[in-house]
Amino acid sequence: MDGRVSLSIITLFCLFALIFPGVMSSGSPVLDTEGILRTIAYYGPLLFLLVILQRSELRPQRPVVLDILLVFGLLAFTFGVGLALPSSDESQLGLSPDAPPSIALLVVLAAVTASTEELFFRSWLLTRLPRLGLPGAAAAGFSVFAFAAAHAWQGVPAMVLAALSGAAYTAAYAYRRRIGPIIAAHILHNALALILLLSR
């Protein structure tokens, strides 16, 4: 099979797997232990596939001061935008009043979902779409649009937040070409947002 064809098939498969459930879901999911474990089980194989396919590009790199500043800068930006946007009932996740999940489970959920999203929407799309002939700016725009679409289940304010934070993550990745700081910022954002939700 031609390399471009297999690259296209893998890209379409991951795109469908990450966007379709969000677009097709109705209502806000309830964050209980069972739902979280189901989400981790869904994202886990995608994460594994993306790590295997990108293993040569994912060699650990020692963080430098700029990477640490980037993580906290992205975190401040995404939380600032999130606080500035109006919330809607659709964008709220429901917590199970009977059995709230543990903080450790919420952190694992944040780590698995954020890592999968960044490895696909940033690392994969921004390096593979140009190989398929899409100009870099168009690949970046597509990455941001697809990332926002994957958050459709959370409502319009969350899609706007995903688009703006996706644009920041995309710009940071394009500038540094290091996915580690972007994954770290996304994990921290998701984990803190889930923990704050749990504390309400």
C-alpha positions in Angstrom: 0.0 0.0 0.0 1.3 3.5 -0.9 2.6 5.4 2.1 0.2 8.4 1.4 -2.8 6.0 1.3 -2.0 4.4 4.6 -1.2 7.8 6.1 -4.6 9.0 4.9 -6.4 6.0 6.3 -4.8 6.3 9.7 -5.6 10.0 9.8 -9.2 9.5 8.9 -9.6 6.6 11.4 -8.3 8.7 14.3 -10.2 11.8 13.2 -13.5 9.8 13.1 -12.7 8.1 16.4 -12.0 11.4 18.2 -14.7 13.6 16.6 -17.7 11.4 15.9 -18.6 10.4 19.5 -18.5 14.1 20.5 -20.6 15.3 17.7 -23.2 12.5 18.0 -23.5 12.6 21.8 -26.6 14.1 23.3 -26.5 15.8 26.7 -23.8 16.0 29.3 -22.2 12.8 30.5 -22.2 12.0 34.2 -18.7 11.8 35.6 -18.9 8.6 37.7 -16.2 5.9 38.0 -17.8 3.7 35.4 -18.1 6.5 32.8 -14.5 7.6 33.5 -13.2 4.0 33.1 -15.2 3.7 29.9 -13.7 6.9 28.5 -10.1 5.8 29.4 -10.8 2.4 27.8 -11.9 4.2 24.6 -9.0 6.6 24.4 -6.4 4.1 25.6 -6.0 2.2 22.3 -5.9 5.4 20.3 -3.2 6.7 22.6 -1.3 3.5 22.2 -1.7 3.6 18.4 -0.5 7.2 18.2 2.5 6.5 20.4 3.5 3.5 18.4 3.2 5.4 15.1 5.1 8.4 16.3 7.7 6.6 18.5 10.7 7.9 16.6 9.5 11.5 17.1 8.6 11.1 20.8 12.0 10.6 22.3 12.1 12.2 25.8 13.7 15.6 25.8 15.0 17.5 28.8 12.8 20.4 29.5 14.3 23.8 29.3 13.1 27.0 31.0 11.2 28.0 27.9 9.2 24.8 28.0 8.3 25.3 31.6 7.2 28.9 30.9 5.3 27.7 27.9 3.3 25.1 30.0 2.3 27.8 32.5 1.7 30.4 29.8 -0.7 28.0 28.0 -2.4 27.0 31.2 -2.9 30.7 32.2 -4.3 31.4 28.7 -6.7 28.5 28.6 -8.0 29.2 32.1 -8.3 32.9 31.4 -10.3 32.2 28.2 -12.4 29.6 30.0 -13.3 32.1 32.8 -14.1 34.9 30.3 -16.5 32.7 28.2 -20.1 32.3 29.4 -20.9 28.9 30.6 -24.0 27.0 29.6 -25.8 24.1 31.0 -24.7 22.0 28.1 -21.0 22.6 28.8 -21.2 21.2 32.3 -20.3 17.7 33.1 -22.5 16.0 35.7 -21.0 14.5 38.8 -22.6 11.4 40.2 -23.9 12.5 43.6 -23.9 8.9 44.8 -20.3 8.1 44.1 -18.1 11.0 43.1 -14.9 9.8 41.4 -11.5 10.0 43.1 -9.1 12.8 42.3 -6.5 10.2 41.1 -9.0 8.8 38.6 -9.8 12.3 37.3 -6.1 13.0 36.8 -5.7 9.7 34.9 -8.7 10.7 32.8 -7.1 14.1 32.1 -3.7 12.5 31.2 -5.1 9.9 28.8 -7.5 12.2 27.0 -5.2 15.2 26.8 -2.3 13.1 25.6 -4.3 11.4 22.9 -5.8 14.7 21.7 -2.4 16.4 21.6 -0.6 13.5 19.9 -3.3 13.5 17.2 -4.5 17.1 16.8 -1.0 18.7 17.1 1.8 16.2 16.6 0.1 14.0 14.0 -2.0 16.4 12.0 0.6 19.2 11.9 3.3 16.9 10.6 1.3 14.5 8.5 -1.1 16.7 6.6 1.7 18.6 4.9 3.1 15.3 3.7 -0.3 14.7 2.1 0.0 18.0 0.3 -1.9 20.4 2.6 0.0 23.7 3.2 1.1 24.2 6.8 -1.3 27.1 7.5 -4.2 25.0 6.2 -3.1 22.0 8.4 -3.0 24.3 11.4 -6.5 25.6 10.7 -7.8 22.1 10.2 -6.2 21.0 13.4 -7.9 23.8 15.4 -11.3 23.2 13.7 -11.2 19.4 14.3 -10.2 19.9 17.9 -13.1 22.3 18.4 -15.4 19.8 16.7 -14.3 17.0 19.1 -15.7 19.1 21.9 -19.1 19.7 20.4 -20.7 17.5 23.0 -19.9 20.2 25.6 -21.8 23.0 23.9 -20.8 26.2 22.0 -18.8 27.9 24.8 -16.7 24.8 25.2 -16.2 24.6 21.4 -15.0 28.3 21.4 -12.7 27.5 24.3 -11.4 24.4 22.4 -10.8 26.5 19.3 -8.9 29.3 21.1 -6.9 26.9 23.2 -6.3 24.7 20.2 -5.0 27.7 18.3 -2.6 28.5 21.2 -1.5 24.8 21.4 -1.0 24.7 17.6 1.0 27.9 17.6 3.2 26.7 20.5 3.8 23.4 18.8 4.6 25.1 15.5 7.1 27.4 17.3 8.8 24.8 19.5 8.2 21.5 17.7 8.1 19.8 21.1 4.9 18.1 22.0 5.8 17.5 25.7 5.1 21.0 27.0 1.8 21.1 25.0 0.7 17.8 26.5 1.7 18.9 30.0 -0.3 22.1 29.7 -3.4 20.3 28.4 -3.2 17.7 31.1 -2.9 20.3 33.8 -5.8 22.3 32.3 -8.1 19.3 32.1 -7.1 17.9 35.5 -7.5 21.3 37.3 -10.9 21.8 35.6 -12.1 18.4 36.6 -10.9 18.8 40.2 -12.5 22.2 40.4 -15.8 20.6 39.1 -15.5 17.9 41.8 -15.0 20.5 44.5 -18.2 22.4 43.7 
